[in-house]
Amino acid sequence: MVDWSEATAQTDIFERIMTLATHTIALAEDRWPAAADVYVYFNNDPGGAAVVNSATFAVLARDRGLTVTRTPPVGDVPLTTAIPTW
């Protein structure tokens, strides 16, 4: 079970990401056989959200009964302060 209480100020963005993640998992289930290797790419940003998002995505996929490899447990990778790139 994931503790979603950490998704504080950016709830709208978080909800959109979770909706997209759920749809992506459903798409993978529909398009590829259960035994297929499916790779999901997360584009990183200066705050490191891609690693955090991938861990959350892995939990969602596991909850649907999919096999997930090489992802850190949720909470093991903290977000860092984003560095402005402009």
C-alpha positions, 0 to 999 in steps of 0.5 A: 500500500502506498502512503499518498499523504506526501502529495501535498501542494502539487495535488492537481499535478499528482492526480494527473500523473496518477491518472496517466500512469493508470491509463499507461498500465492499462494500455500495456496490459491491452497491447502486449502479452503478459510474458512480454518485456515492456519498458517505461521511460520517465524523462527526468527533471532538475528535481529528480521527479522521474525517479520518484514517479517511476517508483510510484508507477511500479507500485501501481503496476504491481497492484495490478498483478504485473511483474516489476523490476529495477525500481526503488521502493516508494519513499527511498528516493527523496525529491530534491529542490528543483534547480531553475534551468532558465 
